[in-house]
Amino acid sequence: NLKQHRVVFGNNKSVDTILGKKCFPAQVIYHNSGDTFLIKYTREPLKMSSPLNYFVPGFPHQTLSLQVVARGGNGHFYIRYEVGDMQVKSLPDELFSIPAEATVRYNVPLNELGEFW
């Protein structure tokens, strides 16, 4: 559950710059799993919310970098996400339209939805 976490703020002297914004380190520790994410956040305003804030619900600052430690068969590896660009753009309406010839089905069993189910 991503909502059950605590944030341990890092050293404010350890400043990084992402998207031209000053970023500070913190750890996010999830109570249920004990998983820890290392984040870098900014206190400066952005034009929109960072998509990485999804991983730290209720966090009052914008998260611009997130590093996850994953455990594999022979050790640990790191996955790092960093916001590289944020833009407000209009998308064409046809991107969200369903073609008239599309077949609509309801209550489809999972095994009929494809190989990933």
RAPE-V295350 format. One record per pair of residues at least 12 apart in sequence whose ideal C-beta (glycine too) atoms are under 10 Angstrom apart, sorted by the first residue. I is the first residue (numbers start at 1). J is the second residue. Records with the same first field share a line. If there is no record, write none. Layout:
BEGIN
I = J / J
END
This chain:
BEGIN
1 = 30 / 31 / 32 / 33 / 57
2 = 28 / 30 / 32 / 37 / 54 / 55 / 56 / 57 / 58
3 = 30 / 31 / 56 / 57 / 58
4 = 29 / 30 / 31 / 32 / 33 / 57
5 = 27 / 28 / 29 / 30 / 31 / 32 / 33 / 35 / 36 / 37 / 55 / 56 / 57 / 58 / 59
6 = 27 / 28 / 29 / 30 / 31
7 = 26 / 27 / 28 / 29 / 37 / 39 / 41 / 56 / 58 / 59 / 60 / 61
8 = 25 / 26 / 27 / 28 / 29 / 36
9 = 24 / 25 / 26 / 27 / 41
10 = 24 / 25 / 26 / 27 / 38 / 39 / 40 / 41
11 = 24 / 25
12 = 24 / 25
14 = 40
15 = 40 / 42
16 = 40 / 42 / 64 / 65 / 82
17 = 40 / 42 / 64
18 = 40 / 41 / 42 / 50 / 62 / 63 / 64 / 65 / 82 / 83 / 84
19 = 42 / 44 / 46 / 50 / 62 / 64 / 82 / 83 / 84 / 85 / 86
20 = 42 / 44
21 = 40 / 41 / 42 / 43 / 44 / 45 / 46 / 62 / 64 / 83
22 = 40 / 41 / 42 / 43 / 44
23 = 39 / 40 / 41 / 42 / 43 / 44 / 61 / 62 / 63 / 64 / 65 / 82
24 = 39 / 40 / 41 / 42 / 43 / 61
25 = 38 / 39 / 40 / 41 / 65 / 67
26 = 38 / 39 / 40 / 41 / 56 / 59 / 61 / 63
27 = 39 / 67
28 = 41 / 55 / 56 / 59 / 63 / 66
30 = 55 / 56
35 = 68 / 69 / 70 / 71
36 = 67 / 68 / 69
37 = 52 / 55 / 56 / 63 / 65 / 66 / 67 / 68 / 69 / 79 / 81
38 = 65 / 66 / 67 / 68 / 69 / 78 / 80
39 = 52 / 53 / 55 / 56 / 59 / 61 / 63 / 64 / 65 / 66 / 67 / 81
40 = 52 / 61 / 63 / 64 / 65 / 66 / 67 / 80 / 82 / 83
41 = 53 / 56 / 59 / 60 / 61 / 62 / 63 / 64 / 65 / 66
42 = 61 / 62 / 63 / 64 / 65 / 83
43 = 60 / 61 / 62
44 = 61 / 62 / 64
45 = 62
46 = 61 / 62 / 64 / 83 / 86
47 = 86 / 87 / 88
48 = 62 / 86 / 87 / 88
49 = 62 / 63 / 86
50 = 62 / 63 / 64 / 65 / 66 / 83 / 86
51 = 63 / 66 / 81 / 83 / 86
52 = 64 / 65 / 66 / 81 / 82 / 83
53 = 66
54 = 66
55 = 68 / 81
62 = 83 / 86
63 = 81 / 83
64 = 81 / 82 / 83 / 84 / 86
65 = 80 / 81 / 82 / 83
66 = 79 / 80 / 81 / 82 / 83
67 = 79 / 80 / 81 / 82
68 = 80 / 81
END
